[in-house]
Amino acid sequence: MPGKRVQFDDETWGVLDLLGRDTMMTFQEMADEAFRDYLRKHDRPVGLKAALRRSANVSADVVPLQRKQARVKSKPKTKRR
């Protein structure tokens, strides 16, 4: 997983640190949420499924296929003598 180093001014870091403590989130969790929201704002797919749907130009919900009903096996007929 690639990592990046970011720098904040003291005031911004203080506010982010306080928000993280108030919401019981780590900095990584806050960053993940912020970037997901940013991608959604710019209409970019967030996950693999969303990217595949977008590339197929399908925005509808996935409809599960109906399973075929199991055939009831009948008893083999015996020959009458």
N, C-alpha and C positions, 0 to 999 in steps of 0.2 A: 504494500500500500504506500503510495507516494506521500511524502510529508512536505509541508511548506512552513516557513517561519514568517510570522506576522508581527508587526510592532504597532502598539497603541500608545497614545499619549496617556499620562497618568490619570487624568480625569475619566477618560473613556474606560480604561482598564478597571478603575474603581467601581464604576457603575456596572460593568459587565460582571465583575466578581461578586458584587452584591446581588445582582439578579440571579446569578448561578446559585448562590447560597439560598436565596429566597425560594427558588423553584426546585432546589435539590438536584440540579443538573450539573454535569461536568462541562468544562469549556468545549470539549469535543462534541458533546450532545447538542450544546447551543449552536456550535458552528455547523453541524450536520443539518439541524433544523433551518438555520438561516440560509444555507446554500440550497436546500430543497425548495424553500419558499422562493428564492431568487430565480431558480431554474423554472419553476412553475409560472412565475410572473412573466418570464420571457418565452413562455410556451415551448419549453424544452422537455423532452421525456426524462423522467427521473430514474426509471429502472429498465431492465432488459425487456420485460413484457410490454411496457409502454412504448419503448423504442420499436419493437417488432410490430406492434399494432399500428403505430404511426407510419412505419415504412410500408405496410400493406394497405395504408389508407383506410383503415377500418377503425371507427370510433365507437361502434356498438358494443354492448355488453356481450360477454361470452355466454352462449346458451349451451348447456350440457346436452349431450346426445342421450336419447332415451335408450335404455337397455332393452334388449329383446327378452321376452318372457321365456323362462325355461320350459321346454317341452316336457309334458308329463309322459313318462314311459309307461306304456301299457304292458300288461303281462302277456307273455307269448302264448298264443293260442295252441292248445293241445289238439292233436288229431284224434278224432273219434273213431273207434273201431267198430 
